[in-house]
Amino acid sequence: MKTIVAMILLGKMAKVGVPVIDMQKVDGLGEALVKACVEWGCFRMVNHGVSVELMAEMKAVTASLLDLPEEIKRRTISTEQGKGYIERNPGTPFFETLSVDDIMSHDEFCDRLDASPQQRHSGIEPTNDYHKHTYACTPPRWYRASMGSQLIRRCPDPTYAEPKAQPQSLIGLGQAPTLAQGRRFTMYPIIREVIYEYIKAIRDLAELLGRKLMEGSGLVGDLFDGWCCQLRMNKYHYCPESVGLSGVGLHSDPTFLTILQDDENVNGLQVVDKYSGESLPFDPVPGSLAVNVGDIAKAWSNGRFYSVKHRVTCFEPKTRYSIVLFVLGPNGTKVEAPSELVDSEHPRLYVPIDIKEYRNVRTSKRLHIGNALDLFRSPAT
């Protein structure tokens, strides 16, 4: 059955040209990935190992968390550029995002959202008179799948006063619970479990991509071993007035690569063709995951990989969600092209790059479409 579905998706995407890659392909997988990175800077994966059920659960978690009141989401704001909660603002009036800045410390993200000191220490929601319907352990997956937007509950707390707020309805996921005065937000343990399981699955996939990209480049090793990764949960607040406008403007990613779970119900992602400069639709395909190549990958590959420019446009007034894993770069070392990718015909194009410095330069100089790399050119080029 999986093979039949993969063949249908491969045929569907082949019509528009964007590569679709079967991650269970035995022969030539590394070469196919490198070719897609060079020619397109993006591709779509099928048979990638992240279950459809887990993807649906993570979308439900994303919708529920982003439907929380602003005062709760702001607990995760960071002073560092590109990290933490980002509110809707004049530059991106329809877009907001929550971030697990270090996927190895996802509990810290959950703790900062959760106002319950008991859960903050134990990871389990306390059971008392107010919590008599709360599970003392994680409910089974069949129960989780039926929860939808009810992954979040609000519990009475006479010592805590919260301003009244009415979360919006979660499109396609039912009505979110109401946050009433005198109630505090408390996270079900299953939210932590879903986030943990999703991060593990998507990280395993990223490591496979890293090994195969090395293999396809004629190298050996685990490319992303020990690298920093960031998980972002995005919401696009589309409405009739936003149709035809940008949800996120044209940009490249300041990462090595991005693994994207897009919204299977709402399209809008567009990529810029490497050769023609034309904007092409990169429409969602249920059950698949998309990959975009970023600036750091272009530097690591000595200019071979295409850092694809892309945007998200509103075509219909429907709320759009997406979940993104950014593979940022190594901890404590700079990124540079391996010596095997440098020779007389391919001289070294870029100096070693510190990923944090690179992101700061991109932001401070407003160079968001890959042109920040020009500031890191090797003197000889």
N, C-alpha and C positions, 0 to 999 in steps of 0.2 A: 504493500500500500504506500509506504513512504517513497519507494522508488517511482511509483506512478505519479504521485504528487510532485516530486522533484522534476520529473520529465515535463509535466504540464507547466510548472513555473519556469523552467529553462526555456521552453518554447515561447511562453508569453513575454519574457524579458528580452529574448533574442530579437524580437521585432523592433525594439527601440534601441538596441545596441548595448545597453549597460550589461556588463557580464554578470552571469549568475553562476556561482561555483558550488558544486556539491562537495561538502567538507568530508564526506566519507569516500571520496575518490581515492583509489589506492595508488594509481600511477600518475605521475605528472602534476600532483596537487601544488607543490611548491612552485613549479614553473608557471602554472596557471595563475596563481596568486601574484607572482612578480609581474607577469604580463599585464594583469589588470591594474596593478599599481603604476606601471609605466605608462600605459596607454590611456587609462581612464581616471586613475586616482580614486576610484570607487568601485564597489561591486556589491552584489547581494549574495548572501549565503543561505543554502538550504542544507538539511541534514546536519545541522550545526551542533546538536547535542543539548541545547537548552529547550526543555519541554514546552509545548504550547500551554499546558496548564500553569507552569511556573510563570511564563510570560504574562498570562492573564491575571494571575495573582499579583504580580508586581505592578501591573497597570492599575489594579484596584487600590493597592497601597499608595501609589503615586497620586491618584485622584483624591483619595481620602486625606492624605497629608497636605496636599496643596489647597484643599478646601477648608483648612483650619483658619481660624482668625489670625489677622496680621500679627497681633501681639505674641502669639505662640511661635509662628514661623520666624519672627525676628530674633528669637533666641539663638538662631544658628547663623546670624550675620557675622561675617569675618572682616577684619581690617585689611586682610591680604587681598590683592587684586585677583579676581577670577575664582575666589573661594566663597563658600557660605551662601546664605539666602540672598537672592537678588530680586528686589521688588519690581513691579511695573513702574516704569519711569518715562519721561518725555521721549527718550531715545527709542525705547521699546515698550510702547504703551499697552500692548496686548500680551506681553510675555513676562512670566515669572518662573523662578527655578529654585529648587532646593538642592543642596549638594552634600554628599558624603565625601568630604575632601580627601580622606585617606581611607581606602576601602578596608585596610587592615584594622581600622579603629571605628567600625560602623556603630558599635555600642555607644560611643561618645556622642554621635549624631542623635541616636534615639534618646539618650539621657537628656540632652539639651532641649529636646522637644517635650519631654515628659516632666510634668510638674510634681510627680509623686516621688518623694524622697525614698520611700520603701522600695519602689521598683527600681529607682536609680542604683541602689546598692545590690539588689538581689536579681534583677532581670526578670522577676516574676511579679505580676500584679497581686497586691495583697488581698487576702480574703477576710472579710468581716461582714457586719450587718449590711453595710452599704454595697458590698461586693458579693452578695450571696449567689449571684448567677455567674460569677467569674470562674473560669477554669483555673485550677491550681497547676495544671500542666498544659502543654500545647494540644489543642484539639486535633483530631486526625484530618488528613488532607480532604476527605470527602466533605467534612463539615466546613473546612476552610473555603472550599470551592463555592459553597452556597452563601458565604458571608457577603460578598460584593463590597459595597461601601460601608457595611457595618463592621469593618475591621477596626473602627475606632469607636470608643464609647466615652461618655462623660459621666463622672461619678459625683454624687453629692459630697460636699465638703464644707461644713459650717464655718471653718476657719479661713476659707478662701473666697474672696469676692472677685468675680470676673465680669467685665462689661458684657451686656447682652450683645449677641451677634447671631446672625442667621446665615450659616453657610449656604452657598448655592447648591442647586441640584447637581448631582454628578451625572453627566450625560451618559446614558447607556448603562449606568451602574446603580440606578435607583436614587432615593432621597438620602442625603447625608443626615446624620443625627443633629439635633439642635443643641447649641451650647447656651444654656440658660444661666442666669445669675445664680451665684452660689454653687456652681459646679466647676470642677477642674477637669482638664483633659488628661486622660490616662490611656496609655497605649496597651493594647492586647499583646501578650507575648508572641502571638502569631505574626504580628507586624515585624518584630525583630527576626523571627525565624524566616519569613519570606525574604526580607532584605538579605539576611545571611546566605540563604540558599541561592538567591539570584546572583549575588556577588561572587560566590564560589563558582557557579556554573559559567558565568560570563568571563571570570578571570581564567578559568581552565581553557575556555575557548581562545582567549587572547594569547595564552601561552602556546597553544597549538599553532595559532597564526604566526607567532614569533619564530617558532622552530621551522615551520614550513617556508617562511620568507627567507630565513638563513639558508635553508636547503636549496631553494630556487635561485638564490644568489651565488651558489657555489661555496657556501660557508657551512660551518658546523657549530652548533651550540644552541643554548636557550637565550634568544635575543632579549626577551623581556624579564628575565630572571632578576627579581629584586627591584624592578622598576616601580615608580609611583603611578598609581591609578586613581582616578576620581570618578565617582558615580553621580550623575545629575538627573533629577526628575523635573521635567518641564511641563508647563501648562500654557496654552495659548488661549487667551480669553477673546475668542472671535465673536463678532456681533454683526448685524447688517451693515453698520458703518465701517467695519474693517475690511469688507470684501474688496479685493483688488489692491490692498495695502500689504506692506511687509510685516510678517510676524517677527522675523529676524532678518536684518539686511545682509547684503553680499559680504562674504568673508571666507577665509580659509581657517583651518583649525591650527592653533599653536601647539599641536600635539604630534606624536608619531602617527597614531591612528585613532579613529573613533569607531566604536561599535554601537550601532543605533538600533533600538527597537522603536520603530515609528508607529504612528497610530494607524491601525488597519482600516479605520473608518473614515479618516480625514486625510486627504493628500495635501500637497503644497510644497514638498521639498523639490528644489530644482538645482541641477549641477551645471557648471560651465564646461562645455566640450573643450578639450585641450587644443584641438587643431583649428576648429572653426570659430571658437569663442561664443558659440550659440548656447543659450540656456535650454537645457533638456529636462523633461520631467523625470523624477526619480520616485515614481509612485510606490506606495506600500503594497506588499504582497503578504497576505496573512501567513503567519508561521515562519517567515524568513527574517533575517537580520541584515542590516546594511552596514557597510564599512566605508568610511571616508579616510583618505590619506592626508596627513597634515604636514606642516612646514618642517617639523623635526625629522620626519621620514625622508623628505627631499634632501635635507642636509646629510643624513646618515648614508643615503644611497649615492652620495656624490652627484646629485642632480638628476639621477635616473628616474626616480619616482615623481609623479605629478601630484603636487599639493592642490587638490581640487577646490575651486571656489564654488560656494553654494549659498543659497538663501532659502528662506521659508516664506511663502506667500499665502495669503488668505484667499481662497476661492469660494468658500461658503461659510455662512455664520454658524459654525459648529465648534464646540470646544475641542481642542486638539491636545493630546498628551504624547510625550515621548520620553524614553529612558535612554541615557547615554553613558557608556563607559569611555572615558578618555584615558588612553595609555600615554602618559605624559613624558616620562624619561627616567633615566637611572638616578638612584639616590647617591648623592655625594660625588659624582663624576660628571664630566662634560660629554656631550654627544659629538662624535666625529666619525667620518667615513672609515670603515676598516681598510687596512693597507691593501687588501686584495682587490678593492674597488678603485684603487688609484694607480695609474700608470701613465706612460708618456702620452697616450691618446686621451686619457681622462685625468688631467691634473686635478689636484685637490682644490675644490671650489670654495670650501668654507672652513673657517677656523673652528676649533672646538667650541661648542656652544653650551653654556649653562642655561638650563631650561627656565629657571626662574628669572634670570636676567633677560632672556629672550621675550618672555611674556611681558615684562615691565617695559621693554623697549617698544614692543608692538602697541601697548596701551598708551604710553606717554607721547609717542610720535604719531598715533592714530594710523598706524600702518597695518590694516586688518585683512588685506587680500594677498598675503604672501610676500609682499615687497619688503617687509622688515628683514628678510634673509639677505637682501643686498647689503645691509650694514654689517654683515658677518662674513663677507667675501674674503677669501685668502688674498694677501697682498699680490701674489703672483698672477692673480686672475683679474 
